Amino acid sequence: MTVDAVEVMEEIVTEEPMRNHNHDLIQVLSEKLDGAVRYEVYHEDAEGACEECQKIWEEIKQDDLRHIEMLRNEIIRHVHNNTFD
């Protein structure tokens, strides 16, 4: 690592690398993205076994997709406003 890279890494370690509210947006976005994929698997598991379960998983997935869009738009807004730090 170059001296500059070491200095940057030390700064990241010693200072808060990202404000909590921005980190929270990223964290929840990640969880929602994982969930949306997982719910698709659960939906497939219920195929031929329980139509109502399929409906539940689809509805939960659609809710998460809506939340993903909300989070994504807010992150974009922070980036455009130079407040994503």
Number of C-alpha atoms within 10 A of each C-alpha: 7 7 8 9 10 11 12 12 13 11 12 12 10 9 9 10 11 12 11 11 11 15 14 13 16 15 11 14 21 13 12 20 15 12 16 19 11 14 20 15 12 15 19 14 13 15 12 8 10 11 11 12 16 19 13 14 20 17 13 15 21 14 13 20 17 13 16 20 12 14 19 15 12 15 18 13 13 14 12 10 9 9 11 16 13
